[in-house]
Amino acid sequence: MQGMKKFAAVTAALVVVGVSALAVAPAANAETPTPQAAPVVTSDAAPQGALDPATFEGRLVVAVPSGHEVVVNVKAGEAPAVVKQIQSADAAGKAQKLGQVVAPLAGCGENVRSLAGPFGYATSVQGCAVIGYPGYQREYHWYKESDVSICTHGKGFNSSNAATWYNTGCQDGNWLVPWGNTLAYTQMQGLSLSGATGAAYVWRA
């Protein structure tokens, strides 16, 4: 009975975002292209690595194979059980019943304004904490805020669960990077192509 009460309390706080991060169909005059696979790149600044689900505390985006992303607040020690409950519900086709369906925004939907460095890739602040599943790819959507061209990297994780910078293009758009079942914060890098000044861009965490 106590376990059922705990599960009810957890699921009451969940918010389901009804959009697939793996299949975004552009409109007829869409400004952003269909997500593209991002090749790995090298960078002087190593991306921050994975987090421990057993100790993580805060807002967590749980991506599930159905394409939904469930956003939940967890206390330290709760994440493994909460993620398992969400994954089980998704496997049973009940992910939508975990919470209220809201506006179609991928992940936590927060926009992060960042600066692309003038002489090298500048690393952004951390975005949302995300945990996926085997084979999951994280979508990075970004756009520039000035006439200066930039190129970007998005943080992802390789088959060895090591944090890696992946190329997320030099044009506004959507890019997919390998992520898997890792728990970590999203993050980007930007490089201004002006050769003299930085440039602002916005990305969805």
C-alpha positions in Angstrom: 0.0 0.0 0.0 2.8 2.4 0.8 4.5 1.6 -2.5 1.2 2.5 -4.3 0.9 5.8 -2.5 4.5 6.6 -3.4 3.8 5.8 -7.1 0.7 7.9 -7.1 2.5 10.8 -5.6 5.3 10.5 -8.2 3.0 10.2 -11.2 0.9 13.1 -10.0 3.8 15.4 -10.6 4.7 14.2 -14.1 4.2 16.2 -17.2 4.1 14.4 -20.5 5.2 16.3 -23.6 3.5 14.7 -26.6 6.1 15.0 -29.4 8.6 12.7 -30.8 12.2 13.9 -30.6 13.1 11.4 -33.3 10.6 12.3 -36.0 10.0 16.0 -36.5 8.2 16.7 -39.7 8.8 20.2 -41.1 5.9 22.3 -42.3 5.7 23.3 -46.0 7.7 26.6 -45.3 9.5 25.4 -42.3 12.6 27.4 -41.2 14.3 24.3 -39.7 15.1 21.1 -41.6 14.3 17.5 -40.6 16.7 16.4 -37.9 20.0 15.2 -39.3 22.5 12.7 -37.8 25.4 14.5 -36.2 29.0 13.2 -36.9 31.5 13.2 -34.1 33.9 16.1 -33.8 37.0 16.8 -31.7 37.2 19.8 -29.3 39.8 21.1 -26.9 37.2 21.5 -24.1 36.0 18.1 -22.9 32.2 17.9 -22.3 31.0 17.1 -18.8 30.1 13.5 -18.3 27.2 11.4 -17.1 25.4 11.9 -13.8 24.7 9.2 -11.2 20.9 8.4 -11.2 21.2 7.2 -7.6 22.2 10.6 -6.3 20.7 12.9 -8.9 18.1 15.4 -7.6 16.1 18.0 -9.5 14.1 18.3 -12.8 14.5 15.3 -15.0 13.5 14.6 -18.6 12.8 10.9 -19.2 12.7 10.0 -22.9 10.9 6.8 -23.7 10.7 4.7 -26.9 7.2 5.8 -27.8 8.6 9.3 -28.5 7.2 11.0 -25.4 9.3 12.8 -23.0 8.1 12.9 -19.4 9.3 15.7 -17.2 9.4 15.0 -13.4 11.0 16.5 -10.3 12.9 13.8 -8.3 14.6 13.8 -4.9 18.0 12.1 -4.3 17.6 8.4 -4.6 14.3 8.5 -6.4 15.4 8.6 -10.0 16.0 4.9 -10.7 12.6 3.9 -9.4 10.8 6.7 -11.2 12.5 6.1 -14.5 11.7 2.4 -14.3 8.0 3.2 -13.6 7.8 5.6 -16.5 9.5 3.1 -18.9 7.1 0.3 -17.7 4.1 2.5 -18.3 5.4 3.4 -21.7 5.9 -0.2 -22.7 2.3 -0.9 -21.7 1.2 2.0 -23.9 0.2 4.1 -20.9 2.8 6.9 -21.0 0.1 9.5 -21.8 -1.7 8.6 -18.5 1.2 9.5 -16.4 0.4 13.2 -16.4 -1.1 16.1 -18.3 -0.4 16.5 -22.0 0.8 20.0 -22.6 2.2 22.2 -25.5 4.3 20.2 -28.0 7.8 21.1 -26.9 10.6 18.6 -26.9 12.1 17.9 -23.5 11.8 20.7 -20.9 11.5 23.2 -23.7 13.7 25.8 -22.2 15.6 28.2 -24.5 19.2 29.0 -23.6 20.9 32.0 -25.1 24.6 31.4 -25.6 27.7 33.0 -27.1 29.6 31.5 -30.0 33.3 32.3 -29.4 35.3 34.4 -32.0 38.5 32.4 -31.9 37.4 28.9 -30.7 34.3 27.0 -29.6 32.8 28.5 -26.5 30.9 26.1 -24.2 27.4 27.0 -23.1 25.9 26.6 -19.7 24.2 23.3 -19.0 20.7 22.7 -20.1 18.2 20.0 -19.0 19.0 16.8 -17.2 18.0 14.0 -19.6 17.9 10.2 -19.4 17.2 8.1 -22.4 17.2 4.4 -23.3 19.4 2.2 -25.5 19.5 3.7 -29.0 18.1 7.0 -28.0 19.2 10.1 -29.9 18.9 13.6 -28.4 17.6 16.4 -30.6 19.4 19.8 -30.5 17.5 22.7 -32.0 19.3 26.0 -32.4 19.1 29.3 -34.3 21.4 32.3 -34.5 20.5 35.8 -33.3 22.7 37.8 -35.6 23.9 38.0 -39.2 27.2 36.4 -38.2 27.5 32.8 -39.3 28.3 30.2 -36.6 29.0 26.5 -36.3 27.9 24.4 -33.3 28.6 21.2 -31.4 26.0 19.3 -29.2 27.0 17.1 -26.3 26.1 13.4 -26.7 27.4 10.0 -25.6 29.2 7.3 -27.6 28.8 3.5 -27.3 31.2 3.5 -24.3 29.0 6.0 -22.5 31.7 8.6 -22.8 30.7 12.3 -23.3 31.5 13.4 -26.8 31.0 16.6 -28.8 29.0 16.0 -32.0 28.8 18.3 -35.0 25.4 20.0 -35.0 25.9 22.1 -38.1 26.5 25.6 -39.2 22.9 26.4 -40.1 19.8 26.9 -37.9 18.0 23.6 -37.5 17.5 20.3 -35.7 20.3 17.8 -35.2 20.3 14.3 -33.6 23.2 13.1 -31.4 23.8 9.7 -29.8 22.7 9.6 -26.2 21.5 6.2 -25.1 20.3 5.5 -21.6 22.7 8.0 -20.1 21.7 10.6 -17.5 23.4 13.9 -18.1 22.8 17.6 -18.8 22.5 18.8 -22.4 25.0 21.3 -23.5 26.3 23.0 -26.7 29.3 24.8 -28.1 29.4 27.6 -30.6 32.1 29.1 -32.9 31.6 32.5 -34.6 32.9 32.6 -38.2 33.5 36.4 -38.1 37.1 36.0 -37.1 36.8 39.0 -34.8 33.7 39.0 -32.7 31.5 36.5 -31.0 27.9 35.8 -32.0 24.7 35.0 -30.1 22.6 31.9 -30.7 19.7 30.3 -28.9 19.2 26.5 -28.4 16.5 24.5 -26.9 17.8 22.6 -23.8 
